Amino acid sequence: MKYLFNALRDYIQTEDVSWILVGDVGLRRFIAQEVDRLDDIISYEIDLLPLIVKARINSIDKARENSIDKARDYISKKGLKLG
């Protein structure tokens, strides 16, 4: 995990891209103790109460749709075309 998060850090800093890391209560502590490079750029964390499975699926679907819409807008503004 430590190696993965250290490698992931550079990708997380991609301009105009947002990331959401989802994990149990120990993830934030692990990053803070073991992955200084990533810990330095995490801006905040949100604690969520456990959700029922349907609510989780709906939340993930909504986030995915929003991400796709943002990507399309970005591509359009840059004048790029999809293959």
Backbone torsions as a table, in degrees:
resi	resn	phi	psi	omega
1	MET	NA	-42.3	-178.6
2	LYS	-59.0	-47.4	179.6
3	TYR	-62.2	-43.2	179.9
4	LEU	-59.8	-48.3	-179.1
5	PHE	-67.1	-35.6	176.1
6	ASN	-63.7	-41.3	178.6
7	ALA	-70.0	-36.1	-178.0
8	LEU	-68.9	-25.6	-174.5
9	ARG	-53.4	-44.7	-178.4
10	ASP	-66.1	-36.9	178.0
11	TYR	-69.7	-32.6	-179.8
12	ILE	-65.2	-26.0	-178.2
13	GLN	-88.6	15.8	177.2
14	THR	-63.0	132.5	-178.7
15	GLU	-62.2	140.7	177.7
16	ASP	64.2	23.7	178.4
17	VAL	-128.1	136.2	176.9
18	SER	-113.3	149.2	-179.0
19	TRP	-127.0	147.3	172.9
20	ILE	-125.3	120.1	175.4
21	LEU	-98.9	126.0	-178.5
22	VAL	-115.5	128.7	178.8
23	GLY	-162.4	178.0	178.2
24	ASP	-76.4	-177.3	-175.4
25	VAL	-62.4	-18.5	-179.1
26	GLY	-85.3	-13.5	-176.6
27	LEU	-62.0	-48.8	-178.3
28	ARG	-61.7	-42.4	179.1
29	ARG	-64.0	-42.5	178.5
30	PHE	-60.0	-46.4	179.9
31	ILE	-62.5	-44.4	-179.3
32	ALA	-61.8	-37.8	-176.1
33	GLN	-87.6	-30.3	-169.4
34	GLU	-115.1	-18.4	-172.6
35	VAL	-131.4	73.0	-176.0
36	ASP	-55.8	-40.2	-177.4
37	ARG	-60.1	-40.3	179.9
38	LEU	-78.4	-38.7	-179.8
39	ASP	-58.6	-33.7	-179.0
40	ASP	-65.4	-22.9	-175.6
41	ILE	-109.6	-4.1	177.1
42	ILE	-74.2	122.1	-173.6
43	SER	-85.6	-35.5	177.1
44	TYR	-165.5	168.5	178.3
45	GLU	-131.7	155.1	179.9
46	ILE	-127.8	127.1	174.7
47	ASP	-91.3	128.2	178.7
48	LEU	-116.0	141.6	172.3
49	LEU	-71.3	153.3	178.0
50	PRO	-56.4	136.6	179.7
51	LEU	-105.3	154.8	173.8
52	ILE	-71.7	157.5	-172.6
53	VAL	-57.2	-43.8	-178.8
54	LYS	-62.2	-40.6	179.0
55	ALA	-64.8	-38.4	177.5
56	ARG	-63.1	-46.4	-179.4
57	ILE	-62.1	-43.5	178.9
58	ASN	-63.0	-40.6	179.4
59	SER	-65.3	-43.4	179.5
60	ILE	-65.2	-43.1	179.0
61	ASP	-61.6	-42.6	-180.0
62	LYS	-65.0	-43.1	178.9
63	ALA	-63.4	-41.2	179.4
64	ARG	-63.4	-45.0	178.7
65	GLU	-62.3	-41.9	178.2
66	ASN	-63.4	-40.2	178.8
67	SER	-63.7	-43.0	178.6
68	ILE	-62.9	-43.7	178.2
69	ASP	-61.8	-42.8	178.9
70	LYS	-64.6	-39.9	179.0
71	ALA	-63.8	-43.0	178.1
72	ARG	-62.1	-43.0	178.1
73	ASP	-61.7	-44.0	179.7
74	TYR	-61.3	-46.7	180.0
75	ILE	-62.0	-42.0	179.9
76	SER	-64.2	-45.5	-179.2
77	LYS	-63.8	-33.7	179.7
78	LYS	-82.2	-5.9	-179.9
79	GLY	72.7	23.6	-179.4
80	LEU	-89.3	161.2	178.2
81	LYS	-124.4	142.4	176.3
82	LEU	-81.7	141.0	-177.8
83	GLY	-58.5	NA	NA
